[in-house]
Amino acid sequence: MAEIEQVELDRHRAQLTSDVKDLVEKYRAIFDWDVPDVDQNAADKLILGAMRKALDDVEKNLLG
């Protein structure tokens, strides 16, 4: 990555992290609503795995 792009990314890193955490919390809430007595640890692993897969898919589509 070119230096200027890295500097720009670094300026926004905290917001990116916050946005990802908010997205995780969105899906944790959905599990809580839809699954009585949810195993939160299992649900978290599923959510994070699905997010990693989604990021891989986005990367593949953007970068080829």
C-alpha positions in Angstrom: 0.0 0.0 0.0 1.3 3.4 -0.9 2.3 5.6 2.0 -0.4 8.2 1.6 -3.1 5.5 1.5 -1.7 4.0 4.7 -1.7 7.4 6.5 -5.3 7.9 5.5 -6.3 4.4 6.7 -4.5 5.0 10.0 -6.6 8.2 10.4 -9.8 6.2 10.2 -8.8 3.0 11.9 -10.6 3.7 15.2 -13.8 4.4 13.3 -13.4 1.3 11.2 -13.0 -0.8 14.4 -16.0 0.9 15.9 -18.1 0.2 12.9 -17.2 -3.5 12.9 -18.0 -3.8 16.6 -21.4 -2.1 15.9 -22.1 -4.6 13.1 -21.2 -7.6 15.4 -23.5 -6.2 18.1 -26.3 -5.8 15.5 -26.1 -9.6 14.8 -25.7 -10.5 18.4 -29.0 -8.7 19.1 -30.7 -10.6 16.3 -29.6 -13.9 17.8 -30.9 -12.8 21.2 -34.3 -12.0 19.7 -34.6 -15.1 17.6 -33.0 -17.8 19.7 -34.3 -18.3 23.3 -31.5 -19.2 25.7 -28.8 -18.6 23.0 -25.3 -19.9 23.7 -23.7 -16.5 23.2 -20.2 -18.0 22.8 -21.4 -20.3 20.0 -23.4 -17.4 18.4 -20.4 -15.1 18.5 -18.2 -17.7 16.8 -20.8 -18.1 14.1 -21.2 -14.4 13.6 -17.5 -13.7 13.4 -17.0 -16.6 11.0 -19.7 -15.3 8.7 -18.2 -11.8 8.8 -14.8 -13.2 7.9 -16.4 -15.1 5.0 -18.3 -11.9 3.9 -15.0 -9.9 4.0 -13.3 -12.6 1.9 -16.2 -12.4 -0.6 -16.0 -8.6 -0.7 -12.2 -8.7 -1.2 -12.6 -11.2 -4.0 -15.2 -9.1 -5.8 -13.1 -5.9 -5.4 -9.7 -7.2 -6.1 -10.4 -10.1 -8.4 
